[in-house]
Structures are given as C-alpha cells and as structure tokens.
C-alpha cells in the first residue's frame, strides 16, 4: 500500500523555492521506495499564479509534488511513471479528485516542457 513514511520538513529559500531539511521517504505501489534526500530543492507544484487557477490548485499536494520533482530530475523512472506516482501520492495524501486529476493532466501534457 502506497504511503509516506516521513513528514515533509522544508525551509524556504527564495522565489518559491524550498529545501528539504530531512529526507522525504515514500513507498509507492508503482515505483517502489523513493527517498528524496535532504538538501533537495523543490518549488512544489508549479501552478500558474493566475488568481483563479492558483485558488483552485495552488498550495496543494506539497509532499506529492516534491516526490514528483525528485523523480523528474533524478530520471530514476520515466516521465510517465513519475506522473503516475504524482497521481498516486496525491490520492493517498487526500487531495480531492477534482483537484488531483487536473494537476495530473497538467504534468502529463506540459511537464516535459519545463524543468520539474
């Protein structure tokens, strides 16, 4: 069963960047064990700052987005698998389906265009 084994422990750097103070451990049914190391930098979910879009999807799924960023950058799995892990991690984190699926489809469609 997929689950986070540790809490997200971060410090703010600047410009919407955060640094892990301790490792984030996630057990995925799709990708197995994922260990995001301390010191890893993330911007969480890269949601456009347009007010309506950010209101609906911003400030959501920080743990899932951190795992996703790490999987993208480390290239330990394919982009498709990383996106599926993102969806899985959002679900077990309690992100509602009406938020989870648009965020998933955004990374499926546009995630390859930017640096995660």
Phi, psi and omega per residue, in radians:
X1 nan 2.262 -3.126
X2 -1.133 2.461 3.123
X3 -2.952 2.685 2.992
X4 -1.487 2.346 -3.125
X5 -1.698 -0.301 3.114
X6 -2.352 2.899 3.074
X7 -1.523 2.755 3.052
X8 -1.390 2.087 -3.105
X9 -2.201 1.820 -3.037
X10 -2.258 2.853 2.988
X11 -2.212 2.528 3.130
X12 -1.299 2.343 3.077
X13 -1.752 -1.290 3.052
X14 3.128 2.915 3.094
X15 0.815 0.856 3.125
X16 1.086 0.511 3.073
X17 -1.928 2.439 -3.131
X18 -2.275 2.602 3.140
X19 -2.104 2.325 3.086
X20 -1.223 2.272 3.089
X21 -1.515 -0.533 3.091
X22 -2.412 2.786 -3.111
X23 -1.067 2.581 3.018
X24 -1.879 2.033 -3.084
X25 -1.863 2.263 -3.110
X26 -2.331 2.336 3.066
X27 -1.851 1.987 -3.075
X28 -1.844 2.443 3.020
X29 -1.267 -0.339 -3.084
X30 -1.630 -0.801 -2.993
X31 -1.998 -0.006 -3.108
X32 1.408 -2.635 -3.107
X33 -1.341 2.311 3.085
X34 -2.166 2.177 3.116
X35 -2.090 1.812 3.081
X36 -1.456 2.068 -3.007
X37 -1.296 2.690 3.014
X38 -1.068 2.579 -3.075
X39 1.615 -0.276 3.120
X40 -1.142 2.416 -3.140
X41 -1.868 2.406 -3.103
X42 -2.418 2.759 2.980
X43 -1.961 0.260 -3.050
X44 1.039 -2.478 3.137
X45 -1.445 2.215 -3.114
X46 -1.428 1.376 -3.112
X47 -1.634 2.304 3.100
X48 -0.953 2.517 -3.069
X49 -1.460 0.195 3.019
X50 -1.036 2.265 -2.969
X51 -0.883 -0.854 -3.084
X52 -1.164 -0.770 -3.129
X53 -1.120 -0.789 -3.119
X54 -1.163 -0.640 3.113
X55 -1.048 -0.700 -3.110
X56 -1.371 -0.668 -2.955
X57 -2.153 -0.186 -3.115
X58 -1.332 2.769 3.070
X59 1.020 0.610 3.123
X60 -2.160 2.632 2.912
X61 1.040 0.750 -3.101
X62 -1.059 -0.776 -3.141
X63 -1.111 -0.819 -3.139
X64 -1.092 -0.712 -3.136
X65 -1.166 -0.620 3.115
X66 -1.149 -0.787 3.079
X67 -1.062 -0.759 3.138
X68 -1.064 -0.838 3.098
X69 -0.983 -0.797 -3.128
X70 -1.090 -0.794 -3.140
X71 -1.116 -0.672 3.083
X72 -1.072 -0.893 -3.038
X73 -1.247 -0.641 -3.084
X74 -1.355 -0.367 -3.106
X75 0.986 0.546 3.093
X76 -1.266 -0.403 3.076
X77 -2.376 2.948 3.097
X78 -1.185 2.835 3.091
X79 -1.052 -0.707 3.126
X80 -1.068 -0.774 3.125
X81 -1.141 -0.739 3.101
X82 -1.025 -0.714 3.123
X83 -1.159 -0.676 3.107
X84 -1.163 -0.654 3.083
X85 -1.136 -0.685 3.080
X86 -0.997 -0.834 3.126
X87 -1.080 -0.789 3.118
X88 -1.043 -0.819 -3.096
X89 -1.171 -0.618 3.071
X90 -1.130 -0.715 -3.124
X91 -1.095 -0.839 -3.099
X92 -1.267 -0.283 3.069
X93 -1.471 -0.100 3.097
X94 1.553 0.253 3.085
X95 -1.252 2.212 -3.083
X96 -1.079 2.579 -3.092
X97 -0.996 -0.648 -3.104
X98 -1.193 -0.303 3.020
X99 -1.707 -0.704 -3.045
X100 -1.068 -0.856 -3.052
X101 -1.212 -0.729 3.046
X102 -1.072 -0.646 3.112
X103 -1.171 -0.713 3.088
X104 -1.062 -0.846 -3.107
X105 -1.175 -0.523 3.069
X106 -1.115 -0.760 3.129
X107 -1.275 -0.561 3.090
X108 -1.115 -0.762 -3.055
X109 -1.430 -0.626 -2.986
X110 -2.118 -0.123 -3.068
X111 -1.050 -0.563 3.135
X112 -1.281 -0.213 -3.100
X113 -1.455 -0.314 -3.097
X114 -2.202 2.925 3.024
X115 -1.422 2.073 -3.053
X116 -0.975 nan nan
